[in-house]
Amino acid sequence: MSRSIELKTAIPGPRSAELHERRRQSVPRGISHMTAVCADRGEGAVVVDLDGNRLLDFAGGIGTLNVGHANPDVVAAAGAQLAKLTHTCFAVALYEGYVELAEKLNEITPGRFEKKTMLVNSGAEAIENAVKIARHHTGREAVLVFEHAFHGRTLLTMSMTSKVRPYKLGFGPFAPEIYRLPYPYTYRYPIAADAAAYERTLRDFFSTHVAAEKIACVVLELVLGEGGFVVAPRDAVQAIEQICRERGILLVIDEVQTGFGRTGRMFACEHYGIEPDLLATAKSLGGGLPISAVTGRAEYMDSAEPGGLGGTYSGNPVACAAALAAIEFLESRHLCDRAVEIGRQVEERFRCFYDRFPFIGEARGLGAMRALEIVKDRATKEPDRDRTDRILRKACENGLILISAGTYGNVIRTLMPLVITDEQLQEGLEVLEHALQ
Ligand SMILES: Cc1ncc(COP(=O)(O)O)c(C=O)c1O
């Protein structure tokens, strides 16, 4: 078997260590790093560092690289667009790429109704705009979010995010009119597995926290991203959707991390049979370039007055060209099917790991979005962040880029590019197995 990992020095090697030192002097520590890797170039599922070490990437830019590093189609499309028209600002002079991408997203997102799409630059911006649109359309102010949610780092999305450290502590005061429901995290809150009990909790919320007629939208991740790859049970999601419909509350689904094939379908919504009023996407939309979108029912999307939505860089032509090429690549190479197969292989290995290592509390996931929750004791489920960090460090030392998630920092998650080969996948899983030992 030909191996992709090739290590010439320790990680970080001397050139990387030098860059770390320059970075320490020039970049604030609040901008952190999950690994010690200094990337020089990338191809598919491989990253080459500054010291010439070849590593396998199971983090994929935290899910931005479903089509792989330096995807040739994305590079060609972005390069051609860069040379032709770099930017105008869509508010000044429109261009075809923006409109074409909006048309494409309207076509491929769930929902058998007329849709429109607006483009922005990041996941947080997409969520902010979804909330603005929901508020404008409904004339209501409150926003319902969930425990363990992550929606971004801007003031509004940080306020919507659940995890206190490092995302919120010291950054208040927070945006008002945000209310938080328990997430149906069945491993930690068994009550969430009882659909009727969970639905009662939701309905009680309108008596104990905020009146339903004040709520503009519910914002939900179907699989928690930063929250630890917790897959919401179908019954719970359907209860949330039904309550939204009954009470005139818009359902906003955050598919920033789950979108574009990661879960084995183009969007995680498709597993649940739900049609969100507004869908927020980012990350793998741009094939590595910064672009995000809100796609939703045309009548809601059209609520804001001209000029109420947008931004100078939003829907930049180069990012639009990259996104169109990335979507075309996902579709033509059947990467959703590939995500199912990757998920199957990872799940199989993770099940063996679960049987073998008592510190694994749960192995779970959807499609290629898979996770291991690390605990001190299976009975108490006490999170074991230190062990998680040690496993990830060991994996990196042996050439595998792998990152954690979870409110308690104790979940190992896989976000490998979907172009990874079977050999590379098994090689990476071997490195992980060795690190678990
Ligand atoms: C589900 C989810 N929503 C929103 C965001 C924020 O995206 P960004 O970092 O691009 O602002 C993230 C980022 O990880 C995410 O995973």
The ligand as an ORCA input file, in Angstrom:
! r2SCAN-3c Opt
* xyz 0 1
  C     -22.833     25.345     12.415
  C     -22.006     26.575     12.293
  N     -22.612     27.770     12.164
  C     -21.910     28.894     12.028
  C     -20.529     28.893     12.034
  C     -19.760     30.171     11.876
  O     -19.103     30.180     10.661
  P     -17.883     31.191     10.393
  O     -16.755     30.727     11.252
  O     -17.630     31.055      8.932
  O     -18.369     32.545     10.778
  C     -19.855     27.675     12.161
  C     -18.379     27.616     12.173
  O     -17.763     26.670     12.546
  C     -20.609     26.487     12.288
  O     -20.018     25.296     12.408
*
